[in-house]
Amino acid sequence: MFERLADLETELEKLESQLSELYASGDQHAAAAAGRRLAELRPIVDVYRDYRATGQDLAEAQEMLDDEHDVDMREFLAGEVTAKEERLADDEAKIRELLVPRDPDAGKNVIVEIRGGEGGEEGNLWAADLFHMYERYADLHKWKLEVLSRQASDMSGLRDITFVVKGDDAWSRLKHEAGPHRVQRVPATESQGRVHTSAATVTVLPEAEEIDVAVDPNDLTIDVYRSSGPGGQSVNTTDSAVRITHNPSGLVVTCQDEKSQLQNKDKAMRILRSRLYEIERERQEQELSSARRSQVKSGGRSDKIRTYNYKENRVTDHRIGLTLHSLDQVLAGQLDELTDALAADERSRQLADDDE
């Protein structure tokens, strides 16, 4: 570990010496990349330098204690040794946490897809409620939310909706939301007052840039058609809706919300790139160790990740066994207690894997 820390210190010093030249060169991309790397390295190197200095102070205090015969002075030096040992342990714990591999998608915009699942129209209504929950959450964090596509259902629910969330910490807070979200409540479609269980599925993808995913135009089939709303009513009289098929993977993306064909095509390509990026990321994850694969599985989409019970005002996240009796607050966008707990669980598992 300490050889690695020494290498990181050397890298930091080299970047610091080159930064002014990068800015002067006018290469904004390289300068920005160097700035981001410096921001990653400084906290680690600062703690490492403190650890190293504390280790030297401890060695000196221990040597003085070994040579000292005065009782009062020995007591003082023994206290110094204890304090330095505690600081050394604290620094080591900080270093171990700071060395947890950085999520390569940190800082990216987030594409979220919500689809009504089991439960028929109630599933679609629940999908709309989940969207409004994330909309409020984005507002609380001052993130920008942009709807890319939506398909409304007959009772003001959502068969599906895709939107992008833009914010520096949006990915780190939203990435654990992927999976089926189950709701237990008396639905608006129920006339006898019985509690039903329904679900909607949330997919969370980092928005891929063109530099992340190269899409060969020859691999695409692009169809245009007339946009239509619920019940088949024409939204406009031009062929502005776009359907893009990625032939190698079979992925199909449609967008029809915008009146411009060009805007719909741009939104569809953003969704397509992010889905292709996610496929490649999952392929790479499957090649990792079984311990890492178990981490990925714990956030998978095959299991119900969370239950929202209206009668008990309860939210339970099944992955970490956390139950909150504040459903009303969660639906109002106050998700931080859940997302913070999920992030802490991820860090603890990463540290445990590192120990193994």
ZAMIRO-888766 format. One record per residue: residue in one letter; x, y, z of N, C-alpha, C in turn. Coordinates in steps of 0.001 Angstrom, whole numbers, padded with zeros to 6 digits, always signed. Layout:
<rs>
AXYZXYZXYZ ...
</rs>
This chain:
<rs>
M+000825-001201+000000+000000+000000+000000+000860+001251+000000 F+001970+001220+000785+002782+002430+000920+003610+002703-000333 E+003955+001642-001087+004609+001873-002377+003655+002593-003321 R+002401+002190-003288+001394+002831-004124+001212+004286-003722 L+001206+004555-002411+001039+005926-001936+002202+006803-002364 A+003405+006252-002339+004576+007012-002781+004469+007340-004268 D+003960+006388-005040+003765+006632-006480+002727+007729-006707 L+001646+007726-005898+000613+008752-006033+001161+010128-005661 E+002035+010181-004666+002647+011459-004284+003516+011986-005418 T+004259+011085-006049+005095+011482-007191+004240+011987-008345 E+003131+011290-008598+002218+011713-009669+001640+013092-009373 L+001269+013337-008114+000728+014641-007736+001748+015744-007979 E+002968+015530-007533+004009+016545-007686+004287+016834-009163 K+004255+015780-009986+004492+015949-011422+003365+016760-012061 L+002118+016442-011695+000972+017178-012236+000996+018643-011817 E+001361+018887-010560+001423+020264-010062+002438+021083-010853 S+003541+020453-011215+004578+021166-011958+004183+021389-013416 Q+003273+020552-013939+002891+020647-015352+001629+021484-015582 L+000872+021749-014514-000447+022347-014681-000393+023717-015363 S+000547+024574-014945+000628+025910-015546+000946+025815-017035 E+001783+024849-017430+002108+024675-018846+000883+024209-019633 L+000070+023332-019022-001131+022844-019700-002111+023983-019947 Y-002311+024846-018947-003205+025994-019121-002663+026945-020183 A-001347+027135-020177-000732+028044-021148-000825+027492-022568 S-000843+026171-022708-000895+025549-024035-002245+025737-024716 G-003277+026043-023919-004607+026207-024486-005379+024910-024646 D-004778+023799-024246-005461+022500-024322-006392+022386-023110 Q-007609+022878-023263-008553+022925-022136-008942+021535-021659 H-009056+020587-022601-009440+019220-022217-008376+018597-021316 A-007088+018730-021721-005997+018166-020923-005875+018871-019583 A-006049+020190-019581-005962+020950-018333-007080+020555-017376 A-008290+020375-017915-009421+019980-017069-009209+018583-016501 A-008685+017671-017331-008419+016302-016870-007360+016305-015771 A-006333+017125-015949-005281+017218-014924-005840+017808-013637 G-006725+018804-013771-007338+019399-012584-008178+018401-011808 R-008934+017569-012547-009752+016544-011878-008876+015520-011168 R-007778+015140-011828-006879+014158-011214-006202+014740-009971 L-005832+016001-010024-005245+016656-008846-006234+016654-007679 A-007499+016934-007984-008521+016953-006931-008698+015567-006313 E-008486+014509-007105-008573+013149-006578-007361+012802-005715 L-006187+013270-006149-004938+012865-005486-004664+013625-004191 R-005020+014908-004147-004616+015741-003003-005100+015191-001660 P-006378+014798-001510-006805+014281-000197-006012+013055+000236 I-005703+012163-000714-004949+010944-000379-003532+011302+000035 V-002874+012146-000774-001477+012493-000497-001351+013308+000786 D-002312+014187+001050-002274+014976+002286-002297+014067+003514 V-003182+013070+003505-003263+012150+004646-002002+011295+004722 Y-001478+010874+003565-000252+010075+003531+000916+010854+004124 R+001010+012135+003780+002100+012955+004319+001951+013129+005824 D+000720+013299+006289+000498+013409+007727+000847+012086+008418 Y+000480+010974+007787+000791+009640+008330+002306+009458+008463 R+003018+009867+007412+004466+009707+007411+005114+010581+008485 A+004667+011845+008596+005209+012754+009609+004888+012252+011016 T+003658+011754+011205+003269+011223+012519+004101+010005+012874 G+004407+009171+011884+005258+008004+012130+006650+008401+012596 Q+007201+009456+011996+008516+009944+012409+008468+010510+013838 D+007400+011279+014125+007230+011836+015476+007097+010711+016502 L+006376+009659+016134+006201+008525+017046+007525+007843+017334 A+008338+007652+016297+009635+006997+016477+010532+007821+017402 E+010488+009165+017228+011309+010034+018072+010819+010014+019523 A+009502+010067+019704+008947+010040+021057+009252+008722+021747 Q+009179+007610+020989+009480+006299+021572+010955+006195+021961 E+011822+006748+021120+013261+006720+021421+013568+007539+022674 M+012930+008723+022799+013123+009557+023984+012591+008864+025232 L+011473+008174+025093+010897+007458+026227+011829+006344+026697 D+012429+005651+025748+013336+004547+026096+014577+005043+026841 D+014974+006288+026532+016194+006830+027139+015934+007648+028399 E+014667+007944+028688+014307+008832+029799+014162+008038+031100 H+014682+008650+032225+014583+007995+033541+013720+008791+034506 D+013486+010078+034199+012645+010889+035075+011190+010409+034977 V+010563+010171+036138+009213+009589+036174+008198+010499+035496 D+008211+011798+035836+007238+012723+035260+007416+012846+033747 M+008682+012906+033327+008949+013036+031904+008541+011770+031150 R+008764+010612+031783+008359+009345+031153+006835+009289+030984 E+006118+009814+031989+004657+009809+031896+004185+010704+030741 F+004846+011867+030621+004494+012775+029519+004789+012128+028172 L+005956+011522+028028+006344+010906+026761+005457+009709+026423 A+005043+008967+027442+004145+007828+027210+002813+008320+026648 G+002339+009462+027163+001112+010046+026627+001279+010476+025182 E+002454+011034+024870+002740+011437+023495+002761+010234+022555 V+003365+009147+023015+003426+007932+022199+002013+007415+021923 T+001184+007389+022943-000200+006913+022774-000971+007787+021790 A-000824+009114+021919-001527+010043+021036-001076+009862+019585 K+000247+009668+019385+000763+009479+018024+000279+008154+017450 E+000209+007117+018263-000275+005818+017782-001742+005902+017353 E-002535+006649+018126-003954+006812+017772-004103+007603+016477 R-003293+008648+016321-003370+009441+015097-002932+008626+013890 L-001917+007789+014099-001430+006928+013029-002529+005962+012581 A-003235+005385+013552-004331+004460+013230-005459+005171+012484 D-005772+006406+012916-006815+007179+012237-006425+007482+010796 D-005170+007871+010604-004701+008174+009253-004737+006933+008367 E-004360+005801+008925-004364+004566+008136-005777+004203+007699 A-006747+004390+008597-008148+004110+008252-008622+005057+007145 K-008231+006331+007243-008615+007300+006210-007995+006928+004862 I-006737+006516+004896-006050+006153+003656-006738+004965+002995 R-007086+003963+003784-007742+002776+003229-009057+003138+002553 E-009810+004060+003165-011089+004458+002562-010856+005303+001316 L-009849+006188+001352-009575+007027+000194-009044+006226-000996 L-008449+005076-000722-007903+004240-001796-008935+003321-002426 V-010159+003317-001889-011222+002545-002539-011355+003066-003968 P-011344+002176-004961-011371+002633-006364-012521+003592-006632 R-012212+004677-007302-013224+005677-007640-014139+005127-008710 D-015418+005359-008549-016390+004952-009548-016085+005684-010852 P-015798+004956-011938-015443+005634-013196-016563+006492-013760 D-017794+006270-013293-018927+007040-013794-019276+008234-012904 A-018518+008424-011830-018784+009547-010924-018731+010859-011697 G-019702+011716-011444-019743+013013-012099-020508+013034-013404 K-020867+011849-013925-021623+011814-015170-023087+012194-014928 N-023747+012664-015968-025189+012815-015915-025827+011430-015853 V-027073+011376-015401-027741+010095-015160-029002+010005-016010 I-029140+008887-016724-030383+008620-017450-031196+007614-016647 V-032418+007994-016312-033314+007148-015517-034515+006766-016378 E-034834+005465-016381-036009+004973-017084-036934+004322-016057 I-038198+004684-016070-039188+004081-015173-040283+003471-016033 R-040607+002219-015738-041660+001520-016482-042660+000917-015507 G-043948+001115-015813-044970+000451-015024-044828-001053-015163 G-044862-001766-014036-044665-003205-014063-045935-003954-013745 E-045821-004952-012873-046978-005766-012509-048025-004911-011813 G-049288-005221-012042-050359-004463-011407-051202-003673-012382 G-050954-003840-013698-051776-003151-014680-051689-001646-014573 E-052856-000984-014612-052883+000472-014578-052330+001022-013267 E-052499+000278-012166-051941+000719-010884-050420+000776-010961 G-049809-000163-011705-048364-000106-011914-047949+001143-012657 N-048775+001572-013616-048483+002804-014360-048636+004038-013475 L-049655+004027-012606-049840+005140-011667-048663+005218-010697 W-048185+004058-010271-047044+004011-009358-045779+004513-010060 A-045633+004194-011336-044492+004706-012100-044505+006232-012116 A-045696+006822-012266-045807+008283-012248-045444+008837-010879 D-045861+008145-009810-045523+008599-008456-044014+008551-008228 L-043366+007502-008729-041909+007407-008590-041217+008540-009348 F-041703+008842-010538-041115+009948-011295-041210+011254-010514 H-042380+011519-009937-042549+012758-009169-041641+012758-007934 M-041411+011578-007344-040498+011485-006202-039080+011893-006620 Y-038613+011369-007744-037270+011718-008210-037204+013166-008689 E-038298+013659-009231-038361+015060-009657-038162+015981-008450 R-038826+015654-007337-038675+016462-006113-037274+016303-005521 Y-036745+015084-005596-035392+014837-005093-034379+015678-005867 A-034518+015714-007187-033636+016532-008020-033761+018003-007656 D-034967+018441-007402-035194+019844-007050-034520+020185-005720 L-034606+019277-004742-033976+019517-003433-032461+019642-003562 H-031878+018893-004503-030422+018934-004685-029988+019940-005747 K-030988+020666-006296-030704+021674-007325-030048+021049-008564 W-030466+019818-008876-030056+019183-010124-031017+019613-011230 K-030563+019540-012462-031421+019829-013610-031999+018516-014137 L-033299+018472-014347-033964+017264-014857-034597+017576-016206 E-034315+016719-017183-034841+016901-018536-035502+015606-018996 V-036778+015664-019340-037491+014481-019828-037088+014223-021277 L-036662+012987-021557-036277+012611-022913-037442+011989-023679 S-038216+011156-023008-039387+010556-023651-040354+010099-022568 R-041628+010067-022910-042629+009571-021972-043801+009006-022751 Q-044452+008004-022147-045656+007425-022720-046689+007355-021609 A-047685+008213-021704-048714+008279-020662-049689+007125-020801 S-050319+006779-019672-051359+005749-019686-052722+006425-019620 D-053779+005628-019638-055134+006171-019755-055592+006953-018524 M-055030+006642-017331-055498+007277-016097-054444+008220-015498 S-053721+008902-016386-052689+009868-015964-051479+009204-015314 G-051325+007901-015526-050116+007230-015090-049072+007287-016196 L-048016+006507-016045-046952+006468-017047-046624+005015-017381 R-046812+004668-018653-046355+003348-019068-044821+003303-018981 D-044204+004380-019407-042755+004507-019257-042365+005966-019406 I-041252+006314-018789-040682+007661-018907-039180+007557-018805 T-038485+008322-019610-037025+008365-019583-036602+009817-019407 F-035738+010064-018448-035286+011443-018197-033821+011439-017795 V-033180+012577-017994-031774+012731-017624-031688+013692-016450 V-030826+013364-015493-030586+014206-014328-029141+014698-014394 K-028966+016015-014303-027634+016614-014419-027231+017229-013082 G-026132+016743-012522-025623+017260-011247-024355+016519-010887 D-023436+017193-010217-022129+016590-009922-022241+015287-009133 D-023176+015233-008186-023296+014035-007351-024547+013226-007684 A-025147+013492-008836-026385+012789-009187-026151+011294-009344 W-025067+010903-010016-024812+009472-010222-024581+008748-008897 S-023765+009329-008026-023441+008651-006763-024677+008463-005902 R-025663+009352-006022-026865+009253-005196-027977+008446-005858 L-027982+008369-007171-029085+007703-007853-028757+006292-008346 K-027475+005933-008399-027115+004667-009042-027695+003446-008332 H-027980+003566-007019-028529+002422-006286-030046+002299-006424 E-030666+003185-007184-032124+003151-007324-032593+002136-008363 A-031661+001512-009085-032030+000580-010152-032649-000695-009592 G-033798-001055-010141-034447-002293-009746-035945-002122-009601 P-036671-003203-009283-038122-003113-009091-038479-002461-007757 H-039366-001483-007809-039862-000789-006619-041315-001238-006402 R-041567-001878-005285-042890-002449-005014-043697-001516-004120 V-044985-001386-004423-045870-000550-003611-047036-001390-003110 Q-047413-001154-001860-048569-001821-001244-049526-000732-000777 R-050684-000627-001445-051637+000427-001122-052990+000089-001745 V-054003+000863-001356-055319+000763-001991-055263+001644-003233 P-055262+001061-004409-055107+001866-005624-056359+002644-005977 A-056171+003665-006791-057306+004466-007255-058249+003630-008104 T-057730+002525-008668-058558+001663-009512-059358+000646-008707 E-059197+000636-007369-059859-000358-006507-061133+000233-005911 S-062252-000404-006139-063537+000102-005654-063928-000464-004301 Q-063273-001551-003851-063671-002225-002602-062731-001930-001438 G-061752-001057-001652-060866-000682-000557-059816-001720-000199 R-059532-002650-001109-058542-003685-000816-057135-003210-001160 V-056180-003659-000351-054777-003322-000598-054235-004196-001724 H-053588-003574-002693-052971-004297-003804-051456-004119-003748 T-050759-005072-004323-049311-004966-004481-048997-004791-005962 S-048313-003722-006288-047923-003443-007670-046449-003074-007692 A-045930-002882-008881-044508-002552-008983-044220-001743-010231 A-043136-001023-010183-042582-000340-011352-041076-000575-011325 T-040483-000637-012494-039050-000914-012591-038282+000351-012946 V-037206+000587-012206-036346+001747-012438-035008+001266-012996 T-034581+001847-014085-033262+001584-014652-032446+002869-014553 V-031205+002754-014096-030341+003929-013920-029067+003713-014723 L-028795+004607-015647-027630+004492-016520-026811+005777-016478 P-025482+005673-016492-024687+006898-016681-024850+007355-018126 E-025039+008645-018328-025189+009125-019706-023847+009036-020410 A-023806+008280-021489-022565+008074-022226-022356+009198-023228 E-021144+009704-023271-020792+010695-024277-020334+009975-025540 E-020193+010716-026614-019742+010108-027860-018356+009499-027703 I-017537+010073-026820-016186+009531-026631-016214+008230-025834 D-017313+007968-025108-017432+006728-024335-017863+005560-025220 V-018741+005828-026162-019300+004776-027004-019259+005229-028454 A-018552+004463-029280-018516+004758-030706-019626+003967-031391 V-020564+004679-031994-021673+004030-032689-021483+004229-034189 D-021338+003124-034906-021172+003174-036355-022529+003472-037003 P-022658+004578-037722-023936+004896-038372-024452+003771-039270 N-023523+002964-039806-023934+001849-040666-024640+000743-039893 D-024503+000769-038548-025159-000242-037715-026571+000163-037325 L-027012+001347-037768-028299+001874-037337-029341+001828-038455 T-030556+001478-038052-031718+001637-038921-032600+002706-038291 I-032827+003797-039014-033588+004927-038475-034894+005062-039239 D-035988+004949-038505-037316+005095-039096-037970+006345-038523 V-038723+007040-039347-039485+008201-038888-040964+007942-039153 Y-041788+008464-038255-043222+008258-038397-043941+009393-037687 R-045246+009425-037807-046032+010515-037238-046263+010285-035749 S-045975+011294-034935-046181+011185-033490-047652+011043-033185 S-047958+010320-032133-049353+010168-031715-049427+010109-030216 G-050536+010581-029665-050727+010581-028221-051660+009489-027800 P-052110+009482-026530-053034+008466-026043-054293+008435-026897 G-054740+007211-027216-055953+007064-027999-055725+007249-029486 G-054434+007433-029882-054122+007524-031301-054335+008902-031894 Q-054605+009912-031086-054820+011261-031603-053507+011836-032127 S-053558+012459-033240-052330+012996-033846-051824+014187-033060 V-050535+014162-032760-049909+015272-032047-049492+016347-033040 N-048964+015930-034182-048637+016897-035228-048804+016220-036581 T-048624+016972-037606-048906+016446-038940-047650+016168-039739 T-046491+016123-039078-045249+015792-039764-044665+014522-039173 D-043796+013871-039954-043159+012636-039490-041976+012997-038594 S-042267+013399-037348-041213+013873-036447-040743+012806-035471 A-041562+011761-035232-041161+010704-034299-040041+009870-034923 V-039135+009418-034068-037953+008695-034549-037823+007371-033811 R-037552+006324-034567-037234+005017-033982-035864+004587-034512 I-034931+004350-033596-033578+003938-033982-033359+002501-033534 T-032962+001649-034466-032637+000253-034153-031138+000048-034317 H-030485-000418-033257-029059-000752-033325-028970-002220-033722 N-028651-002477-034988-028766-003826-035544-027893-004882-034859 P-026638-004585-034495-025823-005630-033856-026386-006119-032518 S-026963-005211-031729-027465-005587-030407-028969-005840-030387 G-029680-005309-031398-031131-005435-031405-031833-004398-030550 L-031093-003468-029960-031712-002424-029144-032552-001490-030006 V-033727-001115-029489-034612-000202-030194-034966+000955-029255 V-034814+002168-029737-035146+003365-028951-036080+004230-029780 T-037147+004702-029171-038070+005608-029859-038219+006899-029067 C-038373+008000-029774-038637+009303-029154-039625+010061-030029 Q-040640+010663-029399-041627+011415-030163-042116+012665-029437 D-041492+013013-028319-041980+014132-027517-041784+015486-028190 E-040700+015625-028971-040394+016908-029583-041087+017039-030941 K-041346+018264-031372-041959+018496-032674-040945+018388-033807 S-039664+018485-033435-038603+018421-034435-038053+017006-034533 Q-037954+016504-035749-037366+015182-035978-035912+015145-035500 L-035192+016244-035719-033787+016318-035327-033641+016215-033801 Q-034525+016909-033065-034461+016853-031602-034792+015450-031088 N-035791+014808-031689-036136+013443-031278-034985+012479-031579 K-034337+012671-032720-033196+011804-033061-032058+011994-032070 D-031798+013246-031697-030722+013528-030737-031009+012867-029389 K-032245+012970-028914-032603+012351-027630-032511+010836-027716 A-032973+010267-028822-032910+008815-028979-031471+008326-028997 M-030579+009071-029630-029167+008675-029666-028544+008746-028280 R-028940+009716-027476-028415+009812-026105-028813+008577-025306 I-030060+008161-025442-030522+006968-024727-029805+005734-025251 L-029681+005615-026566-029032+004450-027159-027585+004320-026707 R-026836+005432-026735-025431+005375-026316-025315+004910-024869 S-026202+005401-024011-026135+005030-022601-026486+003559-022389 R-027439+003039-023167-027770+001611-023039-026620+000738-023533 L-025977+001134-024622-024826+000381-025122-023665+000441-024137 Y-023479+001603-023531-022428+001759-022516-022679+000826-021343 E-023955+000727-020919-024305-000134-019801-024073-001603-020150 I-024388-002014-021374-024144-003395-021797-022655-003726-021714 E-021812-002815-022187-020370-003049-022150-019866-003069-020709 R-020400-002201-019880-019968-002160-018478-020342-003469-017768 E-021547-003961-018025-021959-005221-017402-021102-006382-017893 R-020714-006343-019188-019847-007405-019709-018506-007413-018978 Q-017964-006212-018735-016685-006125-018034-016824-006581-016589 E-017958-006245-015952-018164-006637-014566-018242-008149-014416 Q-018759-008836-015423-018876-010283-015365-017515-010969-015381 E-016503-010228-015817-015154-010792-015873-014379-010602-014573 L-014963-009872-013628-014277-009604-012375-014432-010767-011399 S-013835-010617-010228-013846-011684-009219-015249-011972-008725 S-015428-013138-008119-016749-013521-007604-017192-012565-006509 A-016258-012028-005745-016614-011075-004696-017193-009815-005312 R-016554-009348-006384-017050-008144-007049-018404-008423-007704 R-018556-009626-008289-019818-009963-008930-020952-009994-007920 S-020642-010408-006670-021691-010433-005653-022133-009013-005315 Q-021203-008053-005386-021576-006657-005166-022537-006193-006245 V-022194-006508-007488-023030-006087-008600-024408-006717-008484 K-024442-008006-008104-025709-008714-008000-026603-008088-006950 S-025994-007588-005862-026800-007027-004773-027591-005809-005220 G-027153-005168-006316-027909-004037-006835-028621-004367-008129 G-028791-005646-008393-029368-006070-009662-030841-005782-009759 R-031371-006027-010958-032754-005677-011233-033706-006859-011043 S-033169-008041-010714-034028-009221-010663-034817-009314-009364 D-034366-008641-008305-035044-008730-007012-035761-007417-006703 K-036820-007513-005879-037468-006292-005394-036477-005579-004485 I-036116-004379-004830-035112-003696-004016-035743-002908-002870 R-037003-002484-003057-037596-001612-002043-039113-001781-002039 T-039696-001694-000851-041153-001759-000710-041658-000487-000046 Y-042728+000065-000595-043368+001274-000077-044771+000868+000398 N-044994+000906+001703-046272+000481+002280-047021+001706+002795 Y-048128+002036+002137-048869+003259+002467-049550+003160+003830 K-050154+002001+004137-050910+001866+005376-050022+002090+006596 E-048791+001601+006540-047860+001717+007673-046924+002922+007537 N-047111+003717+006463-046210+004850+006210-044750+004396+006249 R-044488+003254+005603-043199+002566+005745-042507+002397+004393 V-041186+002552+004431-040336+002242+003281-039253+001285+003758 T-039091+000157+003071-038063-000817+003443-037156-001072+002248 D-035858-000864+002436-034884-001229+001403-034357-002612+001755 H-034683-003604+000918-034391-004993+001248-032911-005335+001130 R-032142-004553+000393-030723-004873+000203-029912-004652+001466 I-030290-003634+002249-029521-003319+003459-030362-003471+004719 G-031620-003921+004571-032477-004141+005734-032852-002867+006463 L-032929-001757+005747-033254-000480+006378-034739-000190+006211 T-035422+000114+007327-036831+000476+007306-037016+001868+007890 L-037742+002711+007159-038067+004059+007614-039584+004188+007681 H-040076+004771+008756-041509+005030+008870-041771+006492+008507 S-041420+006812+007275-041556+008198+006787-041820+008182+005291 L-042752+007334+004878-043074+007222+003459-043465+008560+002859 D-044245+009343+003592-044692+010627+003072-043509+011542+002750 Q-042490+011523+003611-041315+012360+003383-040487+011831+002201 V-040361+010511+002096-039614+009918+000986-040267+010273-000344 L-041587+010137-000424-042284+010473-001661-042206+011961-001973 A-041941+012776-000942-041745+014217-001149-040320+014531-001592 G-039522+013481-001852-038174+013678-002378-037064+013602-001360 Q-037382+013303-000107-036353+013244+000929-035759+011833+000982 L-034873+011576+000032-034292+010238-000148-032897+010096+000447 D-032337+011168+000985-030931+011129+001392-030631+010060+002442 E-031545+009825+003369-031270+008818+004394-031096+007440+003756 L-031863+007168+002714-031730+005904+001994-030459+005874+001152 T-030220+006922+000380-029063+006912-000516-027753+006962+000266 D-027726+007675+001400-026518+007706+002233-026223+006326+002809 A-027254+005619+003257-027065+004279+003827-026582+003308+002763 L-027109+003410+001560-026681+002532+000471-025232+002818+000072 A-024853+004091+000053-023465+004440-000270-022507+003933+000808 A-022912+004036+002087-022077+003540+003188-021918+002028+003100 D-022985+001339+002743-022917-000123+002586-021976-000499+001449 E-022037+000253+000349-021140-000021-000774-019681+000157-000356 R-019390+001238+000389-018012+001477+000835-017529+000375+001765 S-018380-000073+002688-017958-001105+003645-017670-002412+002922 R-018471-002739+001871-018222-003965+001125-016940-003860+000306 Q-016671-002678-000240-015441-002479-000980-014218-002640-000083 L-014293-002084+001140-013190-002212+002090-013014-003658+002525 A-014106-004375+002707-014019-005784+003085-013375-006603+001979 D-013729-006310+000720-013122-007004-000412-011633-006695-000499 D-011285-005449-000171-009877-005055-000204-009078-005819+000834 D-009688-006053+002011-009007-006823+003060-008779-008267+002616 E-009753-008833+001895-009606-010201+001406-008501-010310+000368 
</rs>
